Amino acid sequence: MTSTRREFLRDTLVGGGSALAAGLLPAIASGRDNLPRIPTARGLLYDSTLCIGCKACMAACKQANDLPPEHTLAEPYWDTPLDLSGKTKTVIKMYRDGTAAVKDREVDGFAFIKASCMHCVDPSCVSVCPVSAMRKDPGSGIVTNNPDVCIGCRYCVAACPFKVPRFEYDTPFPRIKKCELCEHRMAKGHYAACAAVCPTGATLYGQVEDLLREAKRRLSLSPGEETRFPRGELGGADHDVRAHTARYVPQIYGESEMGGTQMIFLAGVPFAKLGYRPLPTRSYASVSETLQHSLYEGMVMPIAALAGLSFLAYRSRVNHTLLDEEDQPEPAGEQP
């Protein structure tokens, strides 16, 4: 009896899966943990309740990173990006519901939200990059991309849970573009341009541990309570702003999602409504690396594949032998 295509796939999966189970499953169960947050990591705190949608951060980002304007059909003469792209590394979007009468209210309200690279503590883009073009600075934790090393495979685009890295499709020499937290400005004693120009302190730059403490301080305040909101760089010389606190959603987005990020958020509207969906605390990088290392450590995957193919070949040989025996003609009887 011959083997059908369905039987071939089934036998290969069963044979290979059985060989994998003993060595792979225990390894996944005890896979590596998330990478820890670097104590000196730098990042941003974005407070949606302070954002007025002026988009000064977008203009400053374009200027600091020498990015061209991005036109849309609705506004062919203005720089009006709708999302992150090869020309735009940060963008302010607006949430609105019903009459949009009240700021930072989920129903009949509106709110602003910032999109840019999250600079994950355990970044998937760095994990999947086959040529190490994506790297995480061991001192600042900033995730950067080296265009001279990048081969354009776009694995980082597919792997990022926040859909941040963007590929330039409209140029003969395309590159991956993403926010790099203005790392090039730090050598000159400056910091992220988006935070430097924010007039309300909605985007605040500093060490992530300090930013987390500031975020928790704000969450501890009562709605309407007047308080001090730092501007520019936390602990820097920028003048603070005094304002009344909004009613925050009791969550710091980025504190633990995907193992934590260096871009953290506060908002008055649920984050899922602002485009930041709930995510697990275990990073995708820790899961994928555990799986890959388990598959290939000790030649587990090649041995399993060989075992499955060998089983299939043996069964096929036995079936063909039986078939050949059945097709043999019966010996003719003696002639009278």
C-alpha positions in Angstrom: 0.0 0.0 0.0 1.5 3.4 -1.0 1.7 6.4 1.3 -0.5 9.5 0.6 0.7 13.1 1.1 -1.4 13.4 4.2 0.1 10.2 5.7 3.6 11.5 4.8 3.0 14.7 6.7 1.4 12.9 9.6 4.2 10.3 9.9 6.9 13.0 9.7 5.2 15.1 12.4 4.6 12.1 14.7 8.1 10.7 14.3 9.8 14.0 14.7 7.5 15.2 17.5 8.0 12.1 19.5 11.8 12.5 19.4 11.5 16.2 20.3 9.2 15.8 23.2 11.7 14.3 25.7 14.4 17.0 25.2 12.4 20.1 24.1 9.5 20.4 26.5 11.6 20.4 29.7 13.9 22.9 28.3 11.1 25.3 27.3 9.6 25.0 30.8 12.9 26.0 32.3 13.8 28.6 29.6 15.7 31.8 30.2 14.1 34.6 32.1 13.5 38.1 30.8 16.7 40.2 30.7 16.9 42.6 33.6 16.5 46.4 33.2 19.8 48.1 33.0 20.2 50.4 36.1 21.5 53.3 34.0 18.8 52.9 31.3 17.6 56.1 29.8 14.1 56.6 28.4 10.9 58.7 28.3 7.8 59.1 30.4 4.9 60.2 28.2 1.9 61.6 30.2 -1.1 61.7 27.8 -3.0 63.9 30.2 -0.4 66.7 29.8 -0.2 66.4 26.0 -2.0 69.2 24.0 -1.4 67.7 20.6 0.9 70.5 19.4 3.2 68.1 17.6 6.3 70.1 18.5 7.9 66.8 19.3 7.3 65.5 15.8 8.9 68.6 14.2 11.9 68.5 16.6 12.4 64.8 15.8 12.4 65.5 12.1 14.9 68.3 12.5 17.2 66.4 14.9 17.3 63.3 12.7 17.3 65.0 9.3 14.0 63.4 8.2 12.1 64.6 5.1 8.5 65.8 5.3 5.7 63.2 4.7 2.8 64.3 2.6 -0.7 62.8 2.4 -3.4 63.1 -0.2 -5.4 65.2 2.1 -2.6 67.7 2.7 -0.2 67.5 -0.2 1.8 70.6 0.9 2.2 69.9 4.6 4.1 67.4 6.7 1.2 65.3 7.9 2.3 61.8 8.7 -0.5 59.5 9.9 1.8 56.8 11.4 5.4 55.8 11.9 7.2 55.3 8.6 10.6 55.5 7.0 10.2 59.3 7.2 8.7 59.6 10.6 10.2 58.2 13.9 7.6 59.6 16.3 4.0 60.6 15.8 1.2 62.0 17.9 -2.2 60.4 17.4 -5.6 61.4 18.7 -8.3 59.2 20.3 -11.9 60.6 20.2 -15.3 59.2 21.2 -18.8 60.6 20.6 -18.9 64.3 21.1 -15.2 64.5 22.1 -16.2 67.2 24.5 -13.9 66.4 27.5 -10.2 65.7 27.4 -8.9 62.4 28.8 -12.3 60.9 29.1 -13.1 57.6 27.5 -16.8 58.3 26.7 -17.6 61.5 24.7 -14.0 62.5 25.2 -10.6 62.7 23.5 -6.9 62.1 24.3 -3.5 62.2 22.6 -1.0 59.4 22.5 2.6 59.2 21.3 4.0 56.4 19.1 7.7 55.7 18.9 10.2 53.0 19.7 9.6 51.5 23.1 13.3 50.5 23.6 12.4 47.2 25.2 14.4 45.9 28.1 14.5 42.5 26.3 14.0 43.6 22.7 12.7 41.1 20.1 14.3 43.1 17.3 17.8 42.6 18.7 17.1 38.9 19.4 16.1 38.1 15.8 18.6 40.3 13.9 20.8 37.8 12.1 23.7 40.3 11.6 23.6 42.2 14.9 22.6 45.4 13.1 20.1 45.9 15.9 21.8 46.4 19.2 21.0 47.5 22.7 23.6 49.8 24.3 24.9 48.2 27.5 25.0 51.6 29.3 21.9 53.5 28.2 19.7 50.5 27.1 18.9 52.4 23.9 18.1 50.2 20.9 19.8 51.3 17.7 20.1 50.0 14.2 23.4 50.1 12.2 22.4 50.7 8.5 25.8 49.8 7.3 25.4 46.3 8.7 21.6 45.8 8.1 20.8 43.5 5.2 17.2 44.5 4.9 15.7 41.1 6.0 13.0 42.9 8.0 13.0 40.3 10.7 12.8 43.1 13.2 9.7 44.5 11.6 7.9 41.1 12.0 9.2 40.5 15.5 8.4 43.8 17.2 5.3 43.4 19.4 4.7 47.2 19.1 5.1 47.4 15.3 7.7 50.1 15.4 10.6 49.4 13.0 9.7 50.6 9.5 11.3 49.8 6.1 11.8 52.4 3.4 10.0 51.0 0.4 10.2 54.1 -1.7 13.9 54.5 -2.1 16.5 52.5 -4.2 18.7 52.1 -1.1 16.1 51.2 1.6 16.9 51.2 5.3 15.1 50.4 8.6 14.1 53.5 10.5 13.1 53.8 14.1 13.5 56.1 17.1 17.0 55.8 18.6 16.2 58.3 21.4 18.5 60.9 19.7 21.6 58.9 20.8 23.7 61.0 18.5 22.8 64.1 20.5 24.1 62.7 23.8 27.8 63.1 22.7 27.1 66.8 22.6 25.5 66.9 26.0 21.9 67.0 24.7 19.0 64.6 25.1 16.0 63.4 23.2 14.7 66.3 21.0 11.0 65.4 21.6 11.4 65.9 25.3 13.5 69.0 25.0 10.8 71.0 23.1 7.7 69.7 24.8 6.0 72.8 26.3 3.9 71.0 28.9 6.3 68.2 30.1 4.1 65.5 28.5 7.3 63.9 27.2 9.9 63.7 29.9 13.5 62.3 29.5 15.6 60.7 32.2 16.8 57.5 33.8 14.0 54.9 33.6 14.1 54.1 37.4 13.6 57.8 38.2 10.8 58.1 35.6 9.0 55.1 37.1 9.2 56.8 40.5 7.8 60.0 39.0 5.0 58.1 37.4 4.0 56.3 40.6 4.1 59.7 42.4 1.5 61.0 39.9 -0.7 58.0 40.3 -0.7 58.5 44.0 -2.2 62.0 43.7 -5.9 62.7 43.8 -7.7 64.0 40.6 -7.7 67.7 40.6 -4.8 68.1 43.0 -2.2 70.7 42.0 1.3 69.5 41.7 4.6 70.1 39.9 5.3 68.5 36.5 9.0 68.5 35.5 9.8 69.5 31.9 12.5 68.4 29.5 14.9 66.2 31.5 14.0 64.9 34.9 16.3 66.5 37.4 17.6 69.0 34.8 17.5 72.8 34.7 14.3 73.1 32.8 11.5 75.0 34.4 8.7 72.9 35.9 5.1 73.3 35.2 2.4 73.5 37.9 -1.0 72.0 36.9 -3.9 70.0 38.3 -3.7 66.2 37.9 -6.2 64.4 35.8 -7.9 61.1 36.6 -5.4 58.5 35.6 -5.9 55.0 34.6 -4.2 53.1 37.4 -1.5 51.6 35.2 2.0 52.4 34.1 2.1 51.0 30.6 5.6 49.7 29.8 6.5 48.9 33.4 6.1 45.2 32.9 4.7 44.6 29.3 7.1 42.4 27.3 9.5 42.3 30.2 9.4 46.1 30.5 10.2 49.0 28.2 12.2 52.3 28.5 9.3 54.2 27.1 6.6 54.3 29.8 3.1 55.8 29.7 0.4 57.4 31.8 -3.1 58.2 30.5 -6.6 59.0 31.5 -8.1 56.7 28.8 -7.6 52.9 28.8 -4.5 52.0 26.9 -6.2 49.5 24.7 -8.3 52.4 23.3 -5.1 54.4 22.7 -3.5 51.6 20.6 -1.5 49.9 23.3 -3.0 46.5 23.7 -2.5 44.2 26.7 0.7 42.2 26.4 2.2 39.4 28.6 5.0 40.2 31.0 7.3 37.5 29.5 9.3 38.9 26.5 8.9 37.3 23.1 12.7 37.2 22.9 13.0 34.9 26.0 10.5 32.5 24.5 11.9 32.4 21.0 15.5 32.1 22.2 14.6 29.3 24.5 12.8 27.5 21.7 15.7 27.9 19.2 18.4 26.9 21.7 16.3 23.9 22.8 15.8 22.8 19.2 19.5 23.0 18.2 21.3 22.4 21.5 22.8 18.9 21.4 21.6 18.5 17.8 18.0 17.8 19.0 16.2 19.2 16.0 18.4 17.5 13.3 18.3 14.2 15.1 14.5 14.4 15.5 14.1 15.3 11.8 16.4 12.4 10.8 14.5 10.0 13.0 11.2 11.1 11.5 12.5 10.7 7.9 14.1 7.4 8.7 10.9 6.0 10.2 9.0 7.2 7.1 11.6 5.6 4.7 11.5 2.3 6.6 7.7 2.1 6.6 7.6 3.0 2.9 10.2 0.3 2.1 8.2 -2.3 4.0 5.0 -1.4 2.3 6.6 -1.6 -1.2 8.1 -5.0 -0.3 4.6 -6.3 0.7 3.1 -4.8 -2.4 5.7 -6.5 -4.6 5.0 -9.8 -3.0 1.3 -9.4 -3.6 1.8 -8.7 -7.2 3.8 -11.8 -7.9 1.8 -14.3 -10.1 0.8 -17.6 -8.6 2.8 -20.6 -9.8 1.1 -22.4 -12.7 -0.3 -25.9 -11.9 1.1 -29.0 -13.6 -0.3 -29.7 -17.1 -2.2 -32.9 -17.5 
